[in-house]
């Protein structure tokens, strides 16, 4: 059976950056299961998964435009330290949830001055090419409930 819309695919992956450093991997965990065709994974990877079958292994490089987006300077801003009430220690690399113009977003602290904190609303992988090594472990038809809800239920998927 081939990966196509309304099918569930499970896969192992290792994600590395351009320097070959591992960013994320399913090694030692259950394969990642997703419902194909509804944007549950980054667009560039989803496109490459189409037509693959269980047992297939392949490598793919996803450009930023089809991954986590290009880096947007407009998402970097300085805010007064007072905006972080109740947080004693603020250091670069810390992440906070904030309300952005398009709803909730995660921001990463990129610089700390005495009175001002620089935060970056870009995804940490924005602007980076994503190097995936993929092994497809399972392909099956999605259940009607999975199609209706737009995500996988059960092992490796979303639990209610």
Secondary structure, DSSP 8 states (H G I E B T S, - for coil): -B--TTEEEEEEEEEE-TT--EEEE-TTS--EEEETTTTSS-HHHHHHHTT-BTT-EEEEEE-GGGTT----GGGEEEEEGGGGTT-----TT-EEEEEETTEEEEEEEEEE-SSEEEEE-S-TTTT--EEEEEEEEEEEE--HHHHHHTS-BSTTSB--
